[in-house]
Every structure is written in C-alpha cells, then in structure tokens.
Amino acid sequence: MRIGELARSTGVSVATVKYYAREGLLPSGERTSPNQVSYSEAHAHRLRLIRAMLEVGGLSIAAVRAVLAEVDSPHRTVHGMLGVAQSAVTRAVADPNPEGDWAGAERAVEELVRRQGWAVKPENPGWKALVQIVVTYRDLGRGDLLALLDEYAAVAGRLAGAELAALARVPGVDGKVEGVVLGTLLGDAAMSALRRIAQEDASGRVSARAQDQAQSQVQSQALDQAL
C-alpha cells in the first residue's frame, strides 16, 4: 500500500507516519520507483503497536524507541523483554529522601516479597518504586493503607500467573514478545481502569448500606415514639 493508504488504515496522519520513520520507530517502506514507496501490513501493525504504546500506554517517543529496539533485536528473550517493558512503564524514582526511613522501607518490601515466596531481585523496576510508596505512606502516617500491600501483592501474584499462562499459549517468539509488551503496558492501563470501575461499585454498595441503616434507624425511632 502507499503511504496515504497506510495512514487511512491506521488512523495516523501521513505527517505522523513520516515522523515515526524519522525517529526510527517505523521501518522504511520498499521504494518501488523514484517517487513512490510501498508499505506492507507489517508496517500497519507496527503503527498500531506504536499508537498503543504512546496513546494508551502513555510512553514517550524515547521509551517507545527503546522498547521497539528490543522487540527487533535478534538476541531478545521473552524474560528479557519483560524487564524492558517494566522499565518503560515504571516511573523513575528520585534519590532517597535523607529524612525518610528508606532503609526501613527496604526491609518492609523485602519482608513482603519473602511472605509471598517470590524470587525477585531488588533491581526489578517495581522494587524501588514500592519502597518509595512505603516511605510515603509512613511519612503521611497512613498505616491503614500500608496494611493493604499484602492484599495488593496477593492479587498481583495471581494476575502475573494468569498473564504468563496466557502468554505461554501464544505461538512463536514474535507473538510472545509483543504479548509481553502489550500485556505490561496495556495491562497496567487495564488494571487502573478496572480498579476505578470496581471502586465506584464498592463505594456505591457501602453508601447504599449506610442509607438503609440510617433509614431503618429513623423508622425504629418513629415507631418507638408512636408507642
């Protein structure tokens, strides 16, 4: 297909297609004449993947470039790709605040990982991010929220197992590698969206119960007065 057809089929403008190509995100098309370049369905698929990472995953152009470089690497592995995808979606953590109990938070995360029976290294991108969260909870005196981490961990463990089981059913390395990228980037976005939906439902149920209890109390008081 020509570049105009590629743009229309993917919802990306011609100018943006050219920009992605200049940035090294999209491979060059096949030049069929001095003034014409042909693109394939593989280019369309790559463009959709780029859009997913940028628009849904919220990555920067530089992060997308780094992820795609690993996707295209002949030495890639599914496990290695997971680390690349995790690094891309994990917000950089600032240097430890000397006023915060960073060492204590590190120990708390180590204990949490041990309780879950996970074989994970502190170099994992999520480790330092979780340490910072623990520090912040403690600084704000929110032990109630800190106590939820084991619940989060239990859900995360089940989800990770389900994701890897689904990935194992995908044929071919290409499909698995792309699945790791999409599962990590879009999976994070999906879980955030689902959590917000579930929070509204849970909050509504709590509010409804509180209203029912209040109404029952009013009716009971009215009955007592009538008697």
C-alpha positions as CSV (number, residue, x, y, z in Angstrom):
1,M,0.0,0.0,0.0
2,R,1.1,3.6,-0.5
3,I,1.6,6.0,2.5
4,G,-1.8,7.5,2.1
5,E,-3.5,4.1,2.3
6,L,-1.3,3.2,5.3
7,A,-2.3,6.4,7.1
8,R,-6.0,5.9,6.4
9,S,-6.0,2.2,7.5
10,T,-4.3,3.0,10.8
11,G,-5.8,6.4,11.7
12,V,-2.3,8.0,11.7
13,S,-1.7,11.1,9.5
14,V,0.9,11.0,6.7
15,A,3.0,13.5,8.5
16,T,3.0,11.4,11.7
17,V,3.9,8.3,9.7
18,K,6.9,10.1,8.3
19,Y,7.8,11.4,11.8
20,Y,7.8,7.9,13.2
21,A,10.0,6.8,10.4
22,R,12.5,9.6,11.0
23,E,12.5,8.8,14.7
24,G,13.4,5.2,13.9
25,L,10.1,3.7,15.2
26,L,8.8,2.6,11.9
27,P,10.9,0.7,9.3
28,S,11.3,2.3,5.9
29,G,9.0,1.1,3.2
30,E,10.1,-0.5,-0.1
31,R,10.9,2.0,-2.8
32,T,9.2,0.9,-5.9
33,S,10.1,4.0,-8.0
34,P,11.9,7.3,-7.6
35,N,8.8,8.9,-6.2
36,Q,6.9,6.0,-4.6
37,V,7.3,3.9,-1.5
38,S,5.3,0.8,-0.8
39,Y,4.2,-0.3,2.7
40,S,3.0,-3.7,3.9
41,E,0.6,-4.9,6.5
42,A,3.6,-5.3,8.8
43,H,4.0,-1.5,8.7
44,A,0.4,-1.1,9.6
45,H,0.7,-3.5,12.5
46,R,3.8,-1.6,13.7
47,L,2.0,1.7,13.6
48,R,-0.9,0.3,15.6
49,L,1.6,-1.0,18.2
50,I,3.3,2.4,18.3
51,R,-0.1,4.1,18.8
52,A,-0.9,1.7,21.6
53,M,2.3,2.4,23.5
54,L,2.1,6.2,23.0
55,E,-1.6,6.8,23.5
56,V,-2.8,4.0,25.8
57,G,0.5,3.1,27.5
58,G,1.5,6.7,27.9
59,L,5.1,6.2,26.9
60,S,7.4,8.8,25.5
61,I,8.9,8.6,22.0
62,A,12.3,7.7,23.6
63,A,10.7,4.9,25.6
64,V,8.9,3.5,22.6
65,R,12.1,3.6,20.6
66,A,13.9,1.6,23.4
67,V,11.2,-1.0,23.6
68,L,11.0,-1.4,19.8
69,A,14.8,-1.8,19.6
70,E,14.5,-4.8,21.9
71,V,11.5,-6.1,20.0
72,D,13.6,-6.1,16.8
73,S,16.7,-7.4,18.4
74,P,17.8,-10.9,17.2
75,H,19.0,-11.6,20.8
76,R,15.8,-10.9,22.5
77,T,14.2,-13.3,25.0
78,V,10.7,-13.2,26.5
79,H,12.1,-12.8,30.0
80,G,14.5,-10.0,29.0
81,M,11.6,-8.3,27.1
82,L,9.6,-8.3,30.3
83,G,12.3,-6.3,32.0
84,V,12.5,-3.8,29.2
85,A,8.7,-3.4,29.2
86,Q,8.6,-3.0,33.0
87,S,11.4,-0.4,32.9
88,A,9.5,1.5,30.2
89,V,6.2,1.8,32.3
90,T,7.8,2.3,35.7
91,R,8.2,6.0,36.7
92,A,11.7,6.9,37.6
93,V,12.1,7.1,41.4
94,A,14.0,10.0,42.9
95,D,17.0,9.5,45.1
96,P,16.1,8.5,48.7
97,N,15.0,11.4,50.9
98,P,17.5,11.5,53.8
99,E,14.7,12.4,56.1
100,G,12.7,9.4,55.2
101,D,13.2,5.9,56.6
102,W,14.4,4.4,53.3
103,A,16.3,1.5,54.9
104,G,13.2,0.6,57.0
105,A,11.0,0.7,53.9
106,E,13.5,-1.5,52.0
107,R,13.2,-4.1,54.8
108,A,9.4,-3.9,54.7
109,V,9.5,-4.6,50.9
110,E,12.0,-7.5,51.5
111,E,9.6,-9.0,54.0
112,L,6.6,-8.6,51.8
113,V,8.5,-10.3,48.9
114,R,9.5,-13.1,51.3
115,R,6.0,-13.6,52.6
116,Q,4.8,-14.0,49.0
117,G,7.5,-16.5,48.3
118,W,8.7,-14.5,45.3
119,A,12.2,-15.0,43.8
120,V,12.8,-11.3,42.8
121,K,15.9,-9.1,42.8
122,P,15.9,-5.6,44.2
123,E,16.9,-4.4,40.7
124,N,13.4,-5.1,39.5
125,P,11.9,-1.7,38.4
126,G,9.0,-2.1,40.7
127,W,11.1,-2.7,43.8
128,K,12.4,0.8,44.2
129,A,9.0,2.3,43.3
130,L,7.4,0.2,46.0
131,V,10.0,1.3,48.6
132,Q,9.1,4.9,47.8
133,I,5.4,4.1,48.3
134,V,6.1,2.6,51.7
135,V,8.2,5.6,52.7
136,T,5.4,7.9,51.6
137,Y,2.7,6.0,53.4
138,R,4.8,6.1,56.6
139,D,5.6,9.8,56.2
140,L,1.8,10.6,56.0
141,G,1.0,8.3,58.9
142,R,-1.2,6.1,56.8
143,G,-0.6,2.7,58.3
144,D,-4.1,1.7,57.1
145,L,-3.0,2.0,53.5
146,L,0.3,0.3,54.2
147,A,-1.6,-2.7,55.5
148,L,-3.2,-3.2,52.1
149,L,0.1,-4.1,50.4
150,D,-0.3,-7.8,51.2
151,E,-3.7,-7.7,49.5
152,Y,-2.2,-5.9,46.5
153,A,0.6,-8.5,46.4
154,A,-1.8,-11.5,46.5
155,V,-3.8,-10.1,43.6
156,A,-0.7,-9.2,41.7
157,G,0.7,-12.7,42.1
158,R,-2.5,-14.3,40.8
159,L,-2.6,-11.9,37.9
160,A,1.0,-12.4,36.9
161,G,0.5,-16.2,36.9
162,A,-2.6,-15.8,34.6
163,E,-0.7,-13.5,32.3
164,L,2.2,-15.8,31.9
165,A,-0.1,-18.8,31.4
166,A,-1.9,-16.9,28.6
167,L,1.5,-15.9,27.1
168,A,2.6,-19.5,27.0
169,R,-0.3,-20.3,24.7
170,V,0.8,-17.7,22.1
171,P,2.6,-19.3,19.2
172,G,6.0,-18.1,18.1
173,V,8.6,-15.8,19.7
174,D,7.3,-12.8,17.9
175,G,3.8,-13.2,19.3
176,K,5.2,-13.8,22.8
177,V,7.5,-10.8,22.7
178,E,4.7,-8.5,21.5
179,G,2.4,-10.1,24.1
180,V,4.9,-9.1,26.9
181,V,4.9,-5.5,25.7
182,L,1.2,-5.2,25.4
183,G,0.5,-7.2,28.5
184,T,2.7,-5.0,30.6
185,L,1.8,-1.6,29.1
186,L,-1.8,-2.1,28.4
187,G,-2.3,-4.4,31.3
188,D,-1.3,-1.6,33.7
189,A,-3.8,0.7,32.0
190,A,-6.5,-2.0,32.1
191,M,-6.0,-2.7,35.8
192,S,-6.1,1.0,36.6
193,A,-9.4,1.3,34.6
194,L,-10.9,-1.8,36.2
195,R,-9.9,-0.7,39.7
196,R,-11.7,2.7,39.2
197,I,-14.8,0.9,37.9
198,A,-14.7,-1.5,40.9
199,Q,-14.2,1.3,43.3
200,E,-17.3,3.1,42.2
201,D,-19.3,-0.1,42.6
202,A,-17.9,-0.9,46.0
203,S,-18.4,2.7,47.2
204,G,-22.0,2.6,45.9
205,R,-22.7,-0.6,47.8
206,V,-21.2,0.9,51.1
207,S,-23.2,4.1,50.6
208,A,-26.4,2.1,50.0
209,R,-25.9,0.0,53.1
210,A,-25.3,3.2,55.2
211,Q,-28.5,4.7,53.8
212,D,-30.5,1.6,54.5
213,Q,-29.2,1.5,58.1
214,A,-30.0,5.2,58.6
215,Q,-33.5,4.7,57.2
216,S,-34.1,1.7,59.5
217,Q,-32.9,3.7,62.5
218,V,-35.3,6.6,61.6
219,Q,-38.2,4.1,61.2
220,S,-37.3,2.5,64.5
221,Q,-37.2,5.8,66.3
222,A,-40.5,6.8,64.8
223,L,-42.1,3.5,66.0
224,D,-40.7,4.0,69.5
225,Q,-42.3,7.5,69.6
226,A,-45.6,6.2,68.4
227,L,-45.7,3.6,71.1
